[in-house]
Amino acid sequence: MNVLPRVDAADGRLFKTEYLESLALIERLHRLLLDVLKDEFERVGMLEVNPVQALLLFNIGDNEVTAGELKSRGYYQGSNVSYNLKKLVELGYMHHQRCEVDRRAVRVRLTPKGREVHQTVAELFSRHGDGLQSRNILSLDSIEAINATLRRVERFWTDQIRYIY
């Protein structure tokens, strides 16, 4: 027989307070990441691409994908990804081509100009990783624990969308 541990009211309130703080941190970190990217692109003189577009180029990397694939992986919302892909094609950062099988779908991949943005972001993230490790802000064990915890939250939220609503 499984017996769940009993949670008293005080522990429940404390947990909810900490959970709300975690949510606020996640939001702030995402906005801060966009600011960090914006600053880096201003520093290197790449002003044509916004931070969301830079992340999109980074996440696509060497892959050839459709907007639907990016949405289904959970990276982007529908109108956001469509707008940014269209803009990146117009600016010459991506190639696009209709799929042979499904003519409605468009596959995209990075141009050399898009790969340059990808590389700039990759180098920035590499420097940050080195700095976090060398300053003992994060260890391999702690980043693995953070990632495992965030994956469990992601699974919980995904389940809420799929099965509750």
TAWOBEL-V787701 format. One record per residue. RES is the residue in three letters. PSI is psi in radians with two decimals (none if undefined). NEAR is the number of other ideal C-beta (glycine too) atoms within 12 Angstrom. D_LAST is the distance of its C-alpha to the last C-alpha in Angstrom with 2 decimals. Layout:
res->{RES:RES}
psi->{PSI:PSI}
near->{NEAR:NEAR}
d_last->{D_LAST:D_LAST}
//
This chain:
res->{MET:ASN:VAL:LEU:PRO:ARG:VAL:ASP:ALA:ALA:ASP:GLY:ARG:LEU:PHE:LYS:THR:GLU:TYR:LEU:GLU:SER:LEU:ALA:LEU:ILE:GLU:ARG:LEU:HIS:ARG:LEU:LEU:LEU:ASP:VAL:LEU:LYS:ASP:GLU:PHE:GLU:ARG:VAL:GLY:MET:LEU:GLU:VAL:ASN:PRO:VAL:GLN:ALA:LEU:LEU:LEU:PHE:ASN:ILE:GLY:ASP:ASN:GLU:VAL:THR:ALA:GLY:GLU:LEU:LYS:SER:ARG:GLY:TYR:TYR:GLN:GLY:SER:ASN:VAL:SER:TYR:ASN:LEU:LYS:LYS:LEU:VAL:GLU:LEU:GLY:TYR:MET:HIS:HIS:GLN:ARG:CYS:GLU:VAL:ASP:ARG:ARG:ALA:VAL:ARG:VAL:ARG:LEU:THR:PRO:LYS:GLY:ARG:GLU:VAL:HIS:GLN:THR:VAL:ALA:GLU:LEU:PHE:SER:ARG:HIS:GLY:ASP:GLY:LEU:GLN:SER:ARG:ASN:ILE:LEU:SER:LEU:ASP:SER:ILE:GLU:ALA:ILE:ASN:ALA:THR:LEU:ARG:ARG:VAL:GLU:ARG:PHE:TRP:THR:ASP:GLN:ILE:ARG:TYR:ILE:TYR}
psi->{2.22:2.22:2.06:2.47:2.46:2.32:2.12:2.88:-0.71:-0.75:-0.70:-0.75:-0.74:-0.75:-0.81:-0.69:-0.80:-0.66:-0.78:-0.65:-0.70:-0.77:-0.76:-0.69:-0.74:-0.81:-0.83:-0.72:-0.68:-0.82:-0.68:-0.67:-0.75:-0.68:-0.70:-0.77:-0.76:-0.81:-0.74:-0.75:-0.56:-0.71:-0.70:0.02:0.40:1.54:-0.08:-0.43:2.34:2.92:-0.65:-0.73:-0.67:-0.74:-0.67:-0.82:-0.69:-0.80:-0.53:-0.77:-2.22:0.07:2.77:2.11:2.93:2.83:-0.68:-0.68:-0.71:-0.70:-0.76:-0.46:-0.15:0.15:-0.64:2.73:2.75:-1.10:-0.58:-0.86:-0.71:-0.81:-0.85:-0.65:-0.78:-0.80:-0.75:-0.57:-0.82:-0.64:-0.10:0.31:-0.26:2.60:2.61:2.61:2.40:2.46:2.49:-0.74:-0.91:1.71:-0.27:-0.48:2.52:2.25:2.46:2.65:2.82:2.52:3.04:-0.66:-0.70:-0.64:-0.54:-0.74:-0.79:-0.81:-0.69:-0.77:-0.74:-0.75:-0.71:-0.86:-0.62:-0.78:-0.75:-0.75:-0.79:-0.75:-0.74:-0.66:-0.81:-0.47:0.14:0.59:-0.69:2.46:3.00:-0.77:-0.75:-0.65:-0.62:-0.70:-0.74:-0.84:-0.72:-0.74:-0.79:-0.62:-0.65:-0.71:-0.76:-0.79:-0.74:-0.85:-0.72:-0.75:-0.63:-0.70:-0.77:-0.68:-0.35:-0.76:none}
near->{3:4:5:6:8:8:12:10:10:10:13:14:13:14:15:15:14:14:16:14:14:18:16:14:17:20:14:14:16:17:16:16:23:22:17:23:32:24:17:28:28:18:14:20:11:28:17:21:35:25:29:29:37:39:34:41:44:34:29:37:22:15:22:20:31:27:32:21:23:32:21:15:18:17:23:26:16:16:12:20:32:22:19:34:39:20:24:36:27:16:23:20:34:37:22:27:16:14:18:10:9:12:10:12:21:26:27:35:25:35:21:15:21:38:23:24:38:32:22:29:36:23:18:28:22:15:16:22:18:14:15:18:17:12:11:10:14:19:15:13:11:15:17:13:14:21:15:14:16:18:14:14:19:17:16:16:18:17:13:12:12:11:10:9:8}
d_last->{30.24:27.67:28.01:25.57:27.43:27.36:26.20:28.26:27.12:29.17:27.71:24.15:25.15:26.95:24.04:21.73:24.60:25.06:21.37:21.49:24.75:23.31:20.62:23.51:25.65:23.22:23.06:26.85:27.62:25.83:27.78:30.89:30.60:30.61:33.65:35.39:35.00:36.26:39.26:40.07:40.02:42.23:44.54:45.07:45.27:42.21:41.07:39.70:36.35:33.77:32.02:28.68:30.79:32.83:29.81:28.71:32.25:32.32:29.13:30.37:33.78:35.69:32.82:32.51:28.92:26.96:24.61:21.85:22.72:22.57:19.10:17.83:19.49:17.41:20.60:20.20:18.24:19.33:21.87:23.09:24.05:25.58:27.65:28.87:29.76:31.69:33.47:34.38:35.82:37.83:39.16:40.21:37.97:36.29:37.42:35.25:35.87:34.28:33.13:35.67:33.20:30.54:32.50:29.42:28.47:30.57:31.38:32.48:34.68:36.63:40.13:42.81:41.96:38.27:39.45:41.54:38.51:36.72:39.85:40.12:36.61:37.31:40.58:39.01:36.38:39.21:41.34:38.55:37.99:41.74:41.98:39.20:40.92:44.52:43.93:42.27:39.06:37.05:38.28:37.01:35.75:33.92:32.22:31.19:29.73:27.85:26.43:25.46:23.69:21.83:20.79:19.37:17.35:16.23:15.19:13.28:11.38:10.87:9.59:7.00:5.84:6.67:5.97:3.79:0.00}
//
